[in-house]
Amino acid sequence: MSIAFLNGEFLPLEDARVPVMDRGFLFGDGVYEVIPVYAGKLFRLDHHLKRLRNSLDAIRIEKPLSNEDWKSMLNELVNRNEGADQAVYLQVTRGVAAKRDHAFPPDCKPTVFAMSSSMPPSVDIDKISGVTAVTFPDNRWKLCNIKAITLLPNVLLRQQAIDAGAAEAILIRDGYAVEGAASNLFIVKDGMLITPPNGPTLLPGVTRDLLVELAANHAIPFREADISEAELFNADEIWLTSSTREISPVTLLDETVISDGKPGPVWKHMISLYQDCKSAIRRGEAG
Ligand SMILES: Cc1ncc(COP(=O)(O)O)c(C=O)c1O
């Protein structure tokens, strides 16, 4: 049985109920996080909580819990759920209002919800063969740095990708590739790892930022730069990153074969560094 947290209470997920006047339901007025758990430990928790704070500030919701309270609630949620590896979903909405009105209601108390789901078992790196991605124009709003629950464009784009037989959509804005529908984007060209700089066109991914740290710590040539559509198609390697997808090598982009149709050497180096981080947290040596 899956246990959820709703407004101060732990309860079976199927018993969790939110009133229809919740602004998350009516307006998508809220923000969220997805945090992977390895061996019962929340991975990069401080980074997720920092991004949550930024998202809450951006949409002007007062911090509903202190950092320490988030940590103890999330750890308890993990302990109450089965499985050493999990993915925790955390959502805060502006709360329940007396009437439907776009403007912020007075005295609205945020709704805090969290649940845990199972993580797919880790795959042997040697068995990872790469995924297909397709490019689509980015039709999202201009505040993509906020991890908002208002995800209709991302939902439609991901479905368009699936309908095209691909795993992910890579989004093109003003001639530049910014990120995936639910992932960040990296390319490798002539040994140089490149990702677009953080800003309003993309989500500051926790996985992305970890890869930036790993590149710096392991002398992997790296820069943050805009990636034109032409540079994307001419890349030696393309990767998509997210907390649940980890680092996914793209081997087919639209009709173009990337990296001879196999994961490239820089990906192999980075995924082994990433696996080391996961092993460290499993041993309780890192956060
Ligand atoms: C639009 C978008 N970009 C990037 C990411 C990757 O972020 P993270 O690495 O923090 O999971 C996500 C994750 O859901 C996303 O939805």
The ligand as an ORCA input file, in Angstrom:
! r2SCAN-3c Opt
* xyz 0 1
  C      10.972     20.710    -18.420
  C      11.967     19.955    -17.599
  N      13.278     20.213    -17.774
  C      14.214     19.552    -17.066
  C      13.882     18.565    -16.147
  C      14.976     17.838    -15.376
  O      15.037     18.284    -14.053
  P      15.647     17.361    -12.887
  O      17.008     16.957    -13.333
  O      15.671     18.243    -11.702
  O      14.729     16.185    -12.748
  C      12.526     18.269    -15.930
  C      12.152     17.254    -14.954
  O      11.032     16.912    -14.784
  C      11.549     18.991    -16.674
  O      10.243     18.739    -16.492
*
